[in-house]
Amino acid sequence: MLAEREQVIDALYREIEGLAVRAILLQAPVASDLRFLLSVLRVVPELERSHDLVMQIASRAGCIRGEDLSPRCRGLVERTGELASGMWRLAADSWYRRDRTAASALGGRDEEMGELHASLTAELAAGRMRLPAAMEMTLVAHCYGRLGAHAVNIARRVAYLAGPRSRLALAGDAARLTGLPRGCGGAVVPSAACGGVGLGEEAGGPSQCLSEGPPREVGPVLAVRAGLAGRAAVRGRRGQGRPSPG
């Protein structure tokens, strides 16, 4: 069954790649259309390579008897397989829903996959199993790790496909990171972050609301730095108003 699907996937790979390249050359797409076609060109190879990994896992698993594996090894392999399947379900859902948050969720699961791979490698190296079975399971563990990495790559392409975040969404991120108040439907950030000279509302100076005036791109990192500077200024002013001891 997997061999038959391999032929279908290879044919679809070539067809989809040709259609995407033709659309780019003849239609000169821009913006979201171009992002979609570029994402397709990046995601299709991930799918084709992942199917190759599935075939390798299936072929090698058929050469291993259950009694050749230690109980801990069987448990680790089962957990690794379940994790890889869950990662791929999440990656597929993120593609259909254009969910940019799946990349961070899959990043955490990929770290868990790395920990499982390390535990499985240690178990295989402990010498509790026959050498041929240990060698086959080492390759299976590697294939599972690569499957997880391909799922993460697809989720990252989805984040690119979804396009840049809106200015209002970036403002909300900045407000959550800095703890600065929100106003006028946007996040109040220190005016120094917007090119001004004041330290912002928390420092007692002028503030700039992102929903007012001309659009200004303020990244979360810049907002964090400016917010910390504003708070430091507030503490400095409070410290100057305290009477000196003695």
C-alpha positions as CSV (number, residue, x, y, z in Angstrom):
1,M,0.0,0.0,0.0
2,L,2.8,2.5,0.9
3,A,4.6,1.7,-2.3
4,E,1.5,2.5,-4.4
5,R,1.0,5.7,-2.5
6,E,4.7,6.6,-3.2
7,Q,4.0,6.6,-6.9
8,V,0.9,8.7,-6.5
9,I,2.8,11.2,-4.2
10,D,5.7,11.5,-6.7
11,A,3.3,12.2,-9.5
12,L,1.4,14.8,-7.5
13,Y,4.7,16.4,-6.4
14,R,5.8,16.9,-10.0
15,E,2.3,18.1,-11.1
16,I,1.9,20.6,-8.2
17,E,5.4,22.0,-8.6
18,G,4.8,22.5,-12.3
19,L,1.5,24.3,-11.8
20,A,3.0,26.6,-9.1
21,V,6.1,27.5,-11.2
22,R,3.9,28.1,-14.3
23,A,1.6,30.4,-12.3
24,I,4.5,32.4,-11.0
25,L,6.1,32.8,-14.5
26,L,2.9,33.6,-16.4
27,Q,0.7,35.5,-13.9
28,A,3.4,37.4,-11.9
29,P,1.4,37.1,-8.7
30,V,2.0,39.5,-5.8
31,A,1.2,39.8,-2.0
32,S,-0.9,36.9,-0.7
33,D,-1.1,35.0,-4.0
34,L,2.7,35.0,-4.3
35,R,3.1,33.9,-0.6
36,F,0.7,31.0,-1.3
37,L,2.6,29.8,-4.4
38,L,6.0,30.1,-2.6
39,S,4.6,28.2,0.4
40,V,3.3,25.4,-1.8
41,L,6.8,25.1,-3.4
42,R,8.3,24.8,0.0
43,V,5.7,22.5,1.6
44,V,5.3,19.9,-1.2
45,P,9.0,18.7,-0.8
46,E,8.4,18.3,3.0
47,L,5.4,16.1,2.3
48,E,7.3,13.9,-0.3
49,R,10.3,13.5,2.0
50,S,8.0,12.7,5.0
51,H,6.4,9.9,3.1
52,D,9.8,8.4,2.3
53,L,10.5,8.4,6.1
54,V,7.2,6.6,6.7
55,M,8.2,4.0,4.2
56,Q,11.5,3.5,5.9
57,I,9.9,3.2,9.3
58,A,7.4,0.6,8.0
59,S,10.1,-1.5,6.3
60,R,12.5,-1.5,9.2
61,A,9.7,-2.2,11.8
62,G,8.9,-5.3,9.8
63,C,12.4,-6.7,10.5
64,I,12.1,-6.3,14.3
65,R,10.4,-8.8,16.5
66,G,8.6,-7.5,19.6
67,E,10.5,-9.9,21.9
68,D,13.8,-8.4,20.6
69,L,13.0,-5.1,22.3
70,S,13.2,-4.2,26.0
71,P,9.9,-3.1,27.6
72,R,11.3,0.4,28.1
73,C,12.3,0.6,24.4
74,R,8.9,-0.5,23.3
75,G,7.3,2.2,25.5
76,L,9.6,4.9,24.1
77,V,9.0,3.9,20.5
78,E,5.3,3.9,21.1
79,R,5.4,7.4,22.7
80,T,7.6,8.7,19.9
81,G,5.2,7.4,17.2
82,E,2.2,9.0,19.0
83,L,4.0,12.3,19.3
84,A,5.0,12.3,15.6
85,S,1.4,11.5,14.5
86,G,0.1,14.3,16.7
87,M,2.6,16.8,15.3
88,W,1.5,16.0,11.8
89,R,-2.2,16.4,12.7
90,L,-1.4,19.8,14.1
91,A,0.6,20.8,11.1
92,A,-2.2,19.7,8.7
93,D,-4.8,21.6,10.7
94,S,-2.6,24.7,10.8
95,W,-2.3,24.6,6.9
96,Y,-6.1,24.5,6.5
97,R,-6.8,27.1,9.1
98,R,-3.8,29.3,8.4
99,D,-3.0,29.1,12.1
100,R,0.2,30.9,12.7
101,T,0.3,29.9,16.4
102,A,0.9,26.2,15.5
103,A,4.6,26.9,14.9
104,S,5.3,27.7,18.5
105,A,3.2,24.8,19.8
106,L,5.0,22.4,17.5
107,G,8.4,23.8,18.6
108,G,7.6,22.7,22.1
109,R,6.6,19.2,20.9
110,D,9.8,19.0,18.8
111,E,11.8,19.6,22.0
112,E,9.9,16.7,23.6
113,M,10.7,14.6,20.5
114,G,14.4,15.4,21.0
115,E,14.2,14.3,24.6
116,L,12.5,11.0,23.6
117,H,15.1,10.4,20.9
118,A,17.9,10.9,23.5
119,S,16.2,8.5,25.9
120,L,15.7,5.9,23.2
121,T,19.3,6.2,22.0
122,A,20.5,5.7,25.6
123,E,18.3,2.6,26.0
124,L,19.6,1.2,22.7
125,A,23.2,1.8,23.7
126,A,22.7,0.1,27.1
127,G,23.3,-3.3,25.5
128,R,20.1,-4.9,26.7
129,M,19.0,-5.9,23.2
130,R,20.5,-7.8,20.3
131,L,22.7,-5.7,18.1
132,P,20.7,-6.1,14.8
133,A,17.5,-5.0,16.6
134,A,19.3,-2.1,18.2
135,M,20.7,-0.9,14.9
136,E,17.3,-1.0,13.2
137,M,15.6,0.9,16.1
138,T,18.3,3.5,15.9
139,L,17.4,4.2,12.3
140,V,13.6,4.2,13.2
141,A,14.2,6.7,16.0
142,H,16.1,9.0,13.5
143,C,13.2,8.8,11.0
144,Y,10.7,9.8,13.7
145,G,12.8,12.8,14.6
146,R,13.0,13.9,11.0
147,L,9.2,13.5,10.7
148,G,8.8,15.9,13.6
149,A,11.2,18.4,12.0
150,H,9.2,18.3,8.8
151,A,6.0,19.1,10.6
152,V,7.6,22.1,12.3
153,N,8.9,23.3,8.9
154,I,5.4,23.2,7.5
155,A,3.9,25.1,10.4
156,R,6.6,27.8,9.9
157,R,5.6,28.1,6.3
158,V,2.0,28.5,7.4
159,A,3.1,31.5,9.5
160,Y,4.7,33.0,6.4
161,L,1.6,32.2,4.4
162,A,-0.7,33.9,6.8
163,G,1.2,37.2,6.1
164,P,2.6,39.9,8.4
165,R,0.6,40.6,11.6
166,S,-1.5,43.7,11.7
167,R,-0.3,46.8,13.5
168,L,-3.0,46.4,16.1
169,A,-1.9,42.8,16.9
170,L,1.7,43.9,17.3
171,A,0.5,46.7,19.6
172,G,-1.4,44.1,21.7
173,D,1.8,42.0,22.0
174,A,3.8,45.0,23.0
175,A,1.3,45.9,25.7
176,R,1.3,42.4,27.1
177,L,5.1,42.2,27.1
178,T,5.7,45.6,28.7
179,G,2.6,45.9,31.0
180,L,1.9,49.3,29.6
181,P,-1.7,50.5,29.6
182,R,-3.9,50.4,26.5
183,G,-5.8,53.3,25.2
184,C,-7.8,54.5,22.2
185,G,-8.0,50.9,21.1
186,G,-4.3,50.5,20.8
187,A,-1.3,50.1,23.1
188,V,0.3,53.1,24.7
189,V,4.0,52.9,24.1
190,P,6.8,55.3,25.1
191,S,7.1,58.1,22.6
192,A,10.8,57.5,22.5
193,A,10.0,54.2,20.7
194,C,8.2,56.2,18.1
195,G,11.0,58.6,17.5
196,G,10.0,61.2,20.2
197,V,11.9,62.5,23.1
198,G,9.6,61.7,26.0
199,L,9.6,58.6,28.1
200,G,5.8,57.9,27.8
201,E,2.8,57.9,30.0
202,E,4.4,55.9,32.9
203,A,7.2,58.4,33.1
204,G,4.9,61.4,33.2
205,G,5.8,62.5,29.7
206,P,3.8,62.5,26.4
207,S,2.6,59.2,25.0
208,Q,1.8,57.9,21.6
209,C,-1.2,55.7,20.9
210,L,-0.7,53.3,18.1
211,S,-4.3,54.0,16.8
212,E,-3.6,57.7,16.4
213,G,-1.6,59.6,13.9
214,P,0.3,58.1,11.0
215,P,1.1,54.4,11.0
216,R,4.3,53.6,12.8
217,E,5.8,50.1,13.0
218,V,6.8,49.3,16.6
219,G,8.1,45.8,17.2
220,P,7.6,44.0,20.5
221,V,11.4,44.1,21.2
222,L,11.6,47.8,20.8
223,A,8.5,48.3,22.9
224,V,10.0,46.2,25.7
225,R,13.2,48.1,25.7
226,A,11.4,51.4,25.8
227,G,9.1,50.3,28.5
228,L,12.0,49.2,30.7
229,A,13.7,52.6,30.1
230,G,10.5,54.3,31.1
231,R,10.2,52.3,34.3
232,A,13.8,53.0,35.1
233,A,13.2,56.7,34.7
234,V,10.2,56.5,37.1
235,R,12.2,54.7,39.7
236,G,15.0,57.3,39.3
237,R,12.7,60.2,39.8
238,R,11.2,58.6,42.9
239,G,14.7,58.0,44.2
240,Q,15.6,61.6,43.7
241,G,12.6,62.7,45.8
242,R,13.5,60.7,48.8
243,P,15.3,62.5,51.7
244,S,18.9,61.6,52.2
245,P,19.7,59.6,55.4
246,G,21.0,61.6,58.3
